[in-house]
Amino acid sequence: MPFADVDDQHIYFEDSGGPGPAVIFSHGFLMDHEMFEPQVEALRDEFRCITWDERGFGQTPATAPFSYWDSAEDCLALLSHLDIERAVLAGMSQGGFVSMRAALLAPDRVKGLVLIDTQAGTEAEEARPLFYGMHDQWVREGPGDELAAGVAAMIMSSGYDSTPWIAKWKAAPKEHMTLPFNCLMDREDLTERLAEIGAPAIIFHGEADAAIPMELAEALGAGLANCVELVRIPGAGHAANLSHPDAVNGPLRAFLRRYA
C-alpha cells in the first residue's frame, strides 16, 4: 500500500498517476481520502489526482498533538515526496483549513485553491459546548447509532446514504478522536490573512450546509485576493462534492483547465 514517511509522519495516499497537472485533495473532519472518489473518477483522465489521509483519520495515525499548520506541512511534504513542485490544492472543510495554510506557507507551490464547504474562521462560540459534549460522548461510549446519525446529518446532505461512513466511524478506536478534535477546535482565525493568498481560488458551497452557513463562504470569497467564482449548490449539505458530484465536477474541471 502507498505510504509516505515524510514530515515525521506515516501518511497513506493514493496517486492516480499520469502526465497531467497535479491536484491534491484534502478531506474533511471524520472523513478520509475516499470522500473524493467522485472527483478522481471524473478527472483522472486529464489530471494527476492525489488523495491522502490526514493525521488521525483513515490509515494515517496521529501520535501527538498537532495543528493544521502541521497538516499543511504534511501536504507539502507529500507533494515533495512525489516530486511535484507545484499543484492545485483542493480541500473540503478541514481540508480547506489545511489547504489555505499550505498556500500561506508556500505560495510559490500553489497553482490554485479549490475550497469546498469551508471557511476562514473558527467554530462559533455558541456551538462549542455542543461539539465538546459530542466529543466526550464519542470517547466515552463510541459513536452509537443516535450520535453517529446526528454527526452524519451535519456532514452529509439530506438523502445521502451515510451508512458506509458510519461503519468506518464505529470501526475506528474511539480514543483516536481526541487529537484531531483538539486540532479542529483550537485552530485560529485566518480571516485577516486571506488577502495574502494570491492563488486563484474557486469556492463550492452547499446551500443547505448545516455546519458552515453560506455567509461564511461569501466572507471567504470576499477576503481572498483572487477568488474567481463561488459555486452555490442548491440542496447540498456540508460534503457537497459527495452528494452532488455533478454540480461540482463540471466547474471544477473548467477551473483546473484554466489554472492547473
Stockholm file with secondary structure:
# STOCKHOLM 1.0

chainA/1-260         MPFADVDDQHIYFEDSGGPGPAVIFSHGFLMDHEMFEPQVEALRDEFRCITWDERGFGQTPATAPFSYWDSAEDCLALLSHLDIERAVLAGMSQGGFVSMRAALLAPDRVKGLVLIDTQAGTEAEEARPLFYGMHDQWVREGPGDELAAGVAAMIMSSGYDSTPWIAKWKAAPKEHMTLPFNCLMDREDLTERLAEIGAPAIIFHGEADAAIPMELAEALGAGLANCVELVRIPGAGHAANLSHPDAVNGPLRAFLRRYA
#=GR chainA/1-260 SS CCEEEETTEEEEEEECCSSSCEEEEECCTTCCGGGGHHHHHHHTTTSEEEEECCTTBTTBCCCSCCCHHHHHHHHHHHHHHTTCSCEEEEEETHHHHHHHHHHHHCGGGEEEEEEESCCSSCCCGGGHHHHHHHHHHHHHHCCCHHHHHHHHHHHSCTTCCCHHHHHHHHHSCGGGGHHHHHHHHHCCCCGGGGGGCCSCEEEEEETTCSSSCHHHHHHHHHHSTTEEEEEEETTCCSCHHHHCHHHHHHHHHHHHHHHC
#=GC SS_cons         CCEEEETTEEEEEEECCSSSCEEEEECCTTCCGGGGHHHHHHHTTTSEEEEECCTTBTTBCCCSCCCHHHHHHHHHHHHHHTTCSCEEEEEETHHHHHHHHHHHHCGGGEEEEEEESCCSSCCCGGGHHHHHHHHHHHHHHCCCHHHHHHHHHHHSCTTCCCHHHHHHHHHSCGGGGHHHHHHHHHCCCCGGGGGGCCSCEEEEEETTCSSSCHHHHHHHHHHSTTEEEEEEETTCCSCHHHHCHHHHHHHHHHHHHHHC
//
